[in-house]
Amino acid sequence: MNSLDNTKVIKKLDPSDVLGSIEMLGEQLNSAWQEFKAVKIPKNYRQINKILINGMGGSALGSHVLRALFFDQLKLPVSIINSYSLPASLDKKTLYIISSYSGNTEEPISTFLEAKKRGAKLFGIASGGKLAGLIKQGKIPGYVFDPIFNPSSQPRLGLGYSLGAQLALVKKLGLIKLSDAEVSQGLKTISQFNNNFGFAKTEAKNPAKSLALKAFGKSLAIVASEFLAGNAHVFANQTNETAKAFSSYYLIPELNHHLLEGLKYPKTNQQSLLFIFLESKLYQPKNQIRYQITKKVVTQNKVKQVSYQLSAKTKFEQVLEALLLSSYVTFYLAILNNTNPTLIPWVDYFKDQLKKIS
């Protein structure tokens, strides 16, 4: 029996229930969306000319998805930083969002006092820790969530909370159009693709398991465009942390201006590299043409590739489809790598060493 269809193998390698966290993306998203209706936003928070979001790793994934998905709706710039420092542009007209799943991420938390000093309009999103304490004490407006739908406790697998909260926040500020009906339909889409990608669907009929098998033993180059750009970032992050495998991501049309010349060397690219193209009929027509030509160039360089055609009806629903795809593929890839998808030993080692030196 294929290990991806073997219940015993899954239970052995996934004691923290990463699979359960993936399955509950819809519950995470809906919980944040509904609970946020009770969150009070100061009236002057509408008086902004830019949004700056600070988060690290899994805590920042929702921000990348939000920015790409609503690129054509947001009439003010949205920037994402992962830093101890604040840009000179941060001022009284900046909505400054601190996103920390644990509430203790040192880089964004360390900027709190400086951002407050500059008069930025602060908002926090956390499940606990120092940031949740600041929110509960009234020192910063924010949303504190109870991560009951993320049994693995890994931020990258609880991105439904940060994404749902950020969507609700910008909606409440009148910056995007997203209705309860659209979110409800999105939840139905999640349910549909949970069935398509979930463990119960055997490898022969499961696109996510099939893609994981093709990705096994390869370094991945994730390619996407436009509203799915954030999904490419998520896919690469999840490949690193969940599957413990190397991955990077590129965006069409930008990659057409440089990456195509980088396929020839080293010659090991032909054996080690796999391009994963996230394609959509909702992309601009010119970009859809670019995918066909790009795939020809990759093939002519004898580098392996695979495409996944998004099939959900709307951009929002395709984003959710792609989130599930990457979550399941990287989970199955971890199983093929015979590794626990929850554990992040090198990240933990790094943090431990940093504390000792600091």
N, C-alpha and C positions, 0 to 999 in steps of 0.2 A: 504493500500500500504506500502511495505517495505520502511523505511526511506532512504535507500540507493538508491532507485529509485524515490524518491520524490524531484522534482525540487525546490519546495518551501522550503523544509528543508535545502537543500544544499545552496540556496541563503541566507537564514537566518543565517546559521552558518558560512558561508564562504564569508563574505563581501570583504575580501582582495584578493580574487581569487587565493587561493592556488591551486585549481583545474587547473586553467589556467597555473600556473607556471609548474605544473607537465606535462601537455600536451605539453609544449614548451621545454622539455629537448632537443629534436633534434635541435631546433632553437638555443638554447644556445651553444650546442656543435659545431654546424656548424659555428656559428658566431665566436667563439674563434679560431677554427681551420683555418678558412679562413683569419681572420684579423691578425693572428700571422705571416702569410707569409711576412708581411711588417715590423715585429719587427726585429731590428738589434741586433745581439748577438756578443759581442766582440770576436775576433779570439782566444784569450788566454783562453776562457771559455771551450775549448776542452781539456785543460791541467788540468784535474781534476782526482782524484782517488776515490771520493765519493760524494754523494748527501745528503744534510741535508735539510729537509723541516720543517718549523715551522708554525703552524697554529692551531687555536682553533675551536672546535665544527664543525659547518657546513663548515667553511673555510678549514678544513683539510680533508674533505671527499674524494675529488678528489685524494689526495695523497695516501690514503689507497687503493683506487681502482687501481691506476697506479702501485703501488708497487707489488700488488698481481697479476695483470694481466700480467705484464712483468717480473715476477720473473725469468723465464727461459731464458730471453733475456738480461737483464741488467747485464753487466759484471763488475759492480762496486756496492758497497753497497749503498742502499737507506735507510736512517733513518728518522723517523718522530718524532718530539718532540713537546710538548705543554707546553712551559716553558718560564719563564723570564730569564733562564740561558742557557748558551751554553756549550756543552761538550768540554772537553780538546782536543778532536781530531780535532776540527774545526781549519783549517789552510789555507794556500794559495792555497792548492789543493782541497779545498772544494767548491762545488757549493752550495751556501746557498740560498734557496728559502724562501722568506717571503710571506706567503699567508694570506691575510686578505680581506674578501669580502668588508667590510666597509672601510677598509684602516686605521682604528683607533684602532684595537684590541691591547690592551696595552701590553700583554705578548710578542708577536713576535716583535712589533714595538720597544719595549724597548731594544731589542738586537742589533739594527741596528749599533750603534756606536762601540760597542765592536767587532761585526763581521767585520766591516770595518777596525778597528784597527789591527785585526789579519790578514788582507789581504785576507779574503775569497772572492770568486767571487759571489757577491750578485745579486739576481734577485727578483723583486717584482711582485706580482699579486694582483690587487685591482680594485674596481670600483670607488673609490674616497678617501676622507680623507687625512691623513698625508702621507700615503704610496704613493698614487697617486701623491701627490704634489712632493715628492722626485723623483719619476720617471719622471714627466714632467719637473722638474728643472735639470734633467740630473745627479742627485746625485747617482742614482742607475738605472741600466738597468731594464726594466720591461714591463709589459703589463697592460694597463688600459682599462677596458671594460665598455661599456654602458649596464647596465642590463635591457634593454627594454623588454627582454623575460622572466622576472621574476616579474610579477606584485605584488606578495606577499611581495617582498623585503626581504625575509628570506634566509640567506646564504645556509641553507640545501636544499632549493628548487631551488637554482641557481648553483648547483654543476656542471652543464654542462659547465659553464664558466671556473671554476678552472680546471676541468678535461681536457677540450679541450686545454686550455693553456699549461698545464703541458705535455700533450701528444705531442703537437706541439714543445715544448721546447726540450724535450729529443730526439724527432725525428730529430730536426734541428741540434742537437749535435752529431748525428750519433749513438745514444745509443740504439734505437729500430727501428724495421721495421714496419711501418704502412703507407700504401699508401692512396692517395686520394680516390681510388676505394674502399678500405676497409672501409674508413670512410663513403663514399656514401652508401655502402651496410648497414652499421650500422644505418644510418638515415632511411633507408627503414625498418629495423627491428624495430626501435622505432615507426615508423608509424603503423606497423602491431600490435604491442602490445599496443599502445594507443587505437586501435580499440578493442582489446581483453579485456582490463582492464578498459576502459573509462566509464564515467558515463552513456553514452547512451546504453551500453550493460547491460541488466537487470541482477539481482542477479542470476537468474536461469542459466544463460549462462556466468557468469562473474567470473573467478577464483579468482580475487582480492577481489571482494565483498564477495564471499563465504569464503575465508580465513579470512577476517576481522570478519565475523560473528562467526567463530570458535574461533578467538582470543579474542573476546569480554569478558571482565570480568576475563581474565587470565593474569598471569605474563608470559612473553615470554622468551624462550631460543632459540635463532637463531643458527642454525648449518650449517656450510658450510666448504669448503675445497679449497686448492690450489688457483687457479686463481679467485675464488669467495670469498676469505677470506675478501677482502676489502668490498664486498657487505654486508657481515654479520655485519661488523662494521657500515656501513651506515644504515642498517635495524634497528639496535638497537638504533642508534642516532635518527632516524626519529620517532621511536615508542615513545621515551621519549619526544621529542619536539613537534611533530605534534599531536600524540594521547594522550599525557599526561599520558602515561602508562609505567609501569616498564618493562624493557627488558634488557637482557644481551646476549652475543654471545660467542660461543665456536667453535673450529675447530677440525675436524677429520683429522689426527689420534690422536692429542694431548689429546683430551677429553677422549679417550679410556683408558688413563693411570691414570685417577683420578676421573673424574666426575661420572662415573657409580656407584661408591660407595657412592655418595652423594644424591642419589634419595630416599633412604628409609625414611629419616627424614628431616624435620618434616612430620608427616602424612598428613598434609594439602597440601603437594605437589600433592597429588592425585586429589584434587579439584581445586587448584589454578594455577597449572603450565601447560603450553603447549609448547611442543617442535615443532619448525618449521624447517624441514630439507630441505635445498636447494640442490637438487640432480642433477647430470649431468652425462651423458654418456661419457663426455670428461674428467672426473676425471680418475686418474690412476686406473686400474682394482682392485688393492688391496684395494684402498680406497672405491670403489663401494661396495665391499664385506663387508667392515667395516660398511657401512651404514645399510645394512640389519641386521647385528648382533646387532648393536647399537639400532636399532628400536625394536628388540626383547627384549633387556634388559629393555628399557623404558616401553614397554608393560607389561613385567613381574613384574615391579614395580608399575603397575597400574597408571602410569602417562600418560596423554593424549598427542597425537602427531598428526602431519599432515605433509605430504610431498608435495613439489612442484618440479616437474621434468622440468628442463630447456629444451627448445626444439629448440632454435635457433642453427644455424649450426656451428658457430665458437666460440672460447673463447671470443673474443671481442664482438660479438653479444649477447652472453649469459650474459655477464656483463651488457650490456645495457638493456636486458630483465629483469634482476634481479633488476636493478635500478628502472625501471618503476614499477615492482611488489611491491617493498617495499614502494615506494612513494604513490602508489594508496592504498595499504592495510592500511597504517598508516593514510592516509586521511580518508578513510571510517571508520576506527576504531575511529577516532576523532568524526565523525558524530554520530556513535553509542553511544559514550560517551557524546553526547549532548554538545560538547565543540567547541569553535572556534579554528581551527587548526593552525591559524597564531600566536595567542597570546602566549607569554612565560612569564607569570607574575612572576614566582619565579626566573627565570634567571634575569629578569629586576630588581626585588627586591634586589637580591644579588648584582648586579652591583651598584645599588644605595647606599646600605649599605656600600659597599667597598669604594666608593668615600667619604662618610661621615667620615669613620674611617681613611682613608688615608690622 
